[in-house]
Amino acid sequence: MATQYGRKAILSRRGLMAALRAGLAAAYMGGQSTAFNAAAQAVADRQIKIVAFGDSLTAGFMLPPADAFPAVLARALDARGHRVEMINAGVSGDTTAAGRDRLAWAVPPDTDAVILEFGANDALRGLSPLAARANLEAMITALKAQGAEILLAGMLAPRSLGEDYTKPFDAIFPDLAQKHGLLLYPFFIEAIALKPALNLADGLHPNARGTAAMAAAILPQAEALIARVKARRQTKG
């Protein structure tokens, strides 16, 4: 009987030790998992650098810097709880060719995301849609190569130019977005087009109320852009 009870005691102690080892291992692995998840989340939540790269519609023609589109959008994103650094890299009068020429120094290599907005001046000057497409695609390729996520801000050509011009021009933006897997906001000035109260006296550029309307309209796509940056960060670990 004593031997039987002794064996039971040994088995009981062995079972207890095994359970303790299993519990410790689980706790250790759980701690590792928690630490890894916390680290990954910290990386994802790090401040995001966004460059708004475009022409006068981005630059804030005739507006104080605080009323330019990038600044207004940055405030809207901040109000939604996003930690962003927004850089206004807009230059009034720029065509797609001018944007292509200054891309290398206008967009820092550590940029997380770019709102790419060109094309209005090409259309207003009746420049070649084929050339505009090639310039935009070159910029997209370069930005993707440096690891930036892209929100492509589309443009429509003035209807007065006729279908032979407007049809190939209008197609540039959805075609490039689909080809390169980009987020697309189809018509950058949709919120203000043909609305005098939201435009400067020239009827082409937004006033302060206009940039607020534009920022509110594009906000969901800007948040989708941020989500892509965070997802990429988590993937990289």
C-alpha positions as CSV (number, residue, x, y, z in Angstrom):
1,M,0.0,0.0,0.0
2,A,2.8,2.4,0.9
3,T,4.4,1.8,-2.5
4,Q,1.2,2.5,-4.3
5,Y,0.7,5.7,-2.4
6,G,4.3,6.7,-3.1
7,R,3.8,6.2,-6.8
8,K,0.7,8.3,-6.7
9,A,2.6,11.0,-4.9
10,I,5.4,11.0,-7.5
11,L,2.9,11.0,-10.3
12,S,1.1,13.9,-8.7
13,R,4.3,15.9,-8.2
14,R,5.3,15.2,-11.9
15,G,1.9,16.3,-13.1
16,L,2.1,19.5,-11.0
17,M,5.6,20.3,-12.4
18,A,4.4,19.7,-15.9
19,A,1.5,21.9,-15.4
20,L,3.7,24.6,-13.9
21,R,6.1,24.3,-16.9
22,A,3.2,24.6,-19.3
23,G,1.8,27.6,-17.5
24,L,5.2,29.3,-17.5
25,A,5.7,28.6,-21.1
26,A,2.3,29.9,-22.0
27,A,2.8,33.0,-19.9
28,Y,6.2,33.6,-21.6
29,M,4.9,33.2,-25.1
30,G,1.9,35.3,-24.2
31,G,4.2,38.0,-22.9
32,Q,6.2,37.8,-26.1
33,S,3.1,38.0,-28.2
34,T,1.8,41.0,-26.2
35,A,5.1,42.7,-26.5
36,F,5.3,42.1,-30.2
37,N,1.8,43.3,-30.8
38,A,2.5,46.4,-28.7
39,A,5.7,47.1,-30.7
40,A,3.9,46.6,-34.0
41,Q,1.1,48.9,-32.9
42,A,3.6,51.6,-31.8
43,V,5.3,51.5,-35.2
44,A,1.9,51.7,-37.0
45,D,0.9,54.7,-34.8
46,R,4.1,56.7,-35.3
47,Q,3.5,60.1,-36.8
48,I,2.9,59.9,-40.6
49,K,4.6,62.3,-43.0
50,I,2.3,63.3,-45.9
51,V,3.4,65.5,-48.7
52,A,0.8,67.3,-50.7
53,F,2.5,67.6,-54.0
54,G,0.8,69.7,-56.7
55,D,0.1,73.1,-58.3
56,S,-1.7,76.2,-57.1
57,L,-4.7,74.2,-55.9
58,T,-2.4,72.6,-53.4
59,A,-0.2,75.6,-52.8
60,G,-3.0,77.9,-51.7
61,F,-3.0,80.6,-54.3
62,M,-3.7,84.0,-52.8
63,L,-4.4,82.4,-49.4
64,P,-2.7,82.6,-46.0
65,P,-0.7,79.4,-45.4
66,A,-3.2,78.3,-42.7
67,D,-6.0,78.4,-45.2
68,A,-4.2,76.4,-47.9
69,F,-5.7,72.9,-48.6
70,P,-2.8,70.9,-46.9
71,A,-3.1,72.9,-43.7
72,V,-6.9,72.6,-43.6
73,L,-6.7,68.8,-44.3
74,A,-4.1,68.4,-41.6
75,R,-6.3,70.0,-39.0
76,A,-9.2,67.8,-40.1
77,L,-7.1,64.7,-39.8
78,D,-5.8,65.8,-36.4
79,A,-9.5,66.2,-35.2
80,R,-10.0,62.6,-36.2
81,G,-7.2,61.5,-34.0
82,H,-4.5,61.0,-36.7
83,R,-0.9,62.0,-36.0
84,V,0.3,63.6,-39.2
85,E,3.0,65.9,-40.5
86,M,1.6,67.6,-43.6
87,I,4.1,69.3,-46.0
88,N,2.7,71.7,-48.6
89,A,4.8,71.1,-51.7
90,G,2.5,72.9,-54.1
91,V,3.8,75.5,-56.6
92,S,1.4,77.8,-58.5
93,G,1.6,77.4,-62.2
94,D,3.2,73.9,-62.2
95,T,2.3,71.5,-65.0
96,T,2.9,67.8,-64.8
97,A,6.3,68.3,-66.5
98,A,7.3,70.8,-63.8
99,G,6.2,68.5,-61.1
100,R,8.2,65.7,-62.6
101,D,11.3,67.9,-62.8
102,R,11.2,68.9,-59.1
103,L,10.0,65.6,-57.6
104,A,13.4,64.4,-56.4
105,W,13.9,67.4,-54.1
106,A,10.3,68.3,-53.3
107,V,9.4,64.9,-51.7
108,P,11.8,63.8,-48.9
109,P,12.9,60.2,-49.0
110,D,11.3,59.5,-45.6
111,T,7.8,60.5,-46.9
112,D,5.1,58.0,-45.9
113,A,2.4,59.2,-48.3
114,V,1.8,61.6,-51.1
115,I,-1.3,63.4,-52.3
116,L,-0.4,63.8,-56.0
117,E,-2.3,66.7,-57.6
118,F,-1.3,67.8,-61.1
119,G,-2.9,68.3,-64.4
120,A,-5.1,71.4,-64.2
121,N,-2.5,73.6,-65.8
122,D,-1.8,71.1,-68.5
123,A,-5.5,71.2,-69.4
124,L,-5.9,74.9,-69.2
125,R,-3.0,75.3,-71.6
126,G,-4.2,72.5,-73.9
127,L,-1.0,70.5,-73.4
128,S,-0.8,66.9,-74.7
129,P,-2.8,64.4,-72.6
130,L,-0.2,61.8,-73.6
131,A,2.6,63.8,-72.2
132,A,0.6,64.5,-69.0
133,R,0.0,60.8,-68.6
134,A,3.7,60.0,-69.1
135,N,4.7,62.7,-66.6
136,L,2.3,61.5,-63.9
137,E,3.2,57.9,-64.4
138,A,6.9,58.7,-64.0
139,M,6.1,60.5,-60.7
140,I,4.0,57.6,-59.5
141,T,6.8,55.1,-60.4
142,A,9.4,57.2,-58.5
143,L,7.2,57.6,-55.5
144,K,6.4,54.0,-55.2
145,A,10.1,53.1,-55.6
146,Q,10.8,55.1,-52.5
147,G,8.0,53.4,-50.6
148,A,5.4,56.1,-50.5
149,E,1.7,55.4,-50.6
150,I,-0.2,57.6,-53.1
151,L,-3.6,59.3,-53.2
152,L,-4.0,60.5,-56.8
153,A,-6.1,63.6,-57.1
154,G,-7.8,63.6,-60.4
155,M,-8.7,66.4,-62.8
156,L,-11.2,66.9,-65.6
157,A,-10.4,69.0,-68.7
158,P,-12.6,72.1,-69.5
159,R,-15.5,70.9,-71.7
160,S,-14.8,73.8,-74.1
161,L,-11.7,71.9,-75.4
162,G,-13.9,69.3,-77.1
163,E,-14.2,65.6,-76.8
164,D,-11.1,64.8,-78.7
165,Y,-9.1,66.4,-75.9
166,T,-11.3,65.8,-72.8
167,K,-11.8,62.1,-73.4
168,P,-8.1,61.1,-73.3
169,F,-7.3,63.7,-70.6
170,D,-10.1,62.6,-68.2
171,A,-9.1,59.0,-68.6
172,I,-5.5,59.6,-67.3
173,F,-6.3,59.5,-63.6
174,P,-8.6,56.4,-63.3
175,D,-6.4,54.5,-65.7
176,L,-3.2,55.2,-63.7
177,A,-4.9,54.6,-60.4
178,Q,-6.1,51.2,-61.6
179,K,-2.8,50.2,-63.2
180,H,-0.7,51.1,-60.1
181,G,-3.2,50.2,-57.4
182,L,-3.5,53.8,-56.1
183,L,-6.2,55.5,-54.1
184,L,-8.1,57.9,-56.4
185,Y,-10.1,61.0,-55.7
186,P,-11.6,61.5,-59.2
187,F,-12.0,65.3,-59.4
188,F,-9.9,67.3,-56.9
189,I,-12.1,70.5,-57.2
190,E,-15.5,68.7,-57.3
191,A,-16.5,70.4,-54.0
192,I,-16.0,73.9,-55.3
193,A,-16.5,73.7,-59.1
194,L,-19.0,76.2,-60.4
195,K,-19.7,77.5,-56.9
196,P,-18.8,81.2,-56.8
197,A,-19.1,81.4,-53.0
198,L,-16.3,78.9,-52.6
199,N,-13.9,80.4,-55.2
200,L,-11.7,83.5,-55.5
201,A,-12.8,86.2,-58.0
202,D,-10.9,84.3,-60.8
203,G,-13.4,81.5,-60.5
204,L,-10.5,78.9,-60.7
205,H,-9.0,78.8,-57.2
206,P,-10.7,78.0,-53.9
207,N,-11.1,80.7,-51.2
208,A,-10.8,79.7,-47.5
209,R,-14.3,78.3,-47.5
210,G,-13.4,76.4,-50.6
211,T,-10.4,74.7,-49.2
212,A,-12.4,73.7,-46.2
213,A,-15.0,72.1,-48.5
214,M,-12.3,70.4,-50.5
215,A,-10.6,69.0,-47.3
216,A,-14.0,67.7,-46.0
217,A,-14.7,66.0,-49.3
218,I,-11.4,64.2,-49.6
219,L,-11.1,63.3,-45.9
220,P,-12.3,59.7,-46.3
221,Q,-9.7,59.0,-48.9
222,A,-7.0,60.7,-46.9
223,E,-7.9,58.4,-44.0
224,A,-7.7,55.4,-46.3
225,L,-4.3,56.6,-47.3
226,I,-3.2,56.7,-43.6
227,A,-4.6,53.2,-43.2
228,R,-2.4,52.0,-46.0
229,V,0.7,53.5,-44.4
230,K,-0.1,51.8,-41.1
231,A,-0.8,48.5,-42.7
232,R,2.5,48.6,-44.6
233,R,4.4,49.5,-41.3
234,Q,2.8,46.5,-39.5
235,T,3.8,44.2,-42.4
236,K,7.4,45.4,-42.3
237,G,7.3,44.9,-38.5
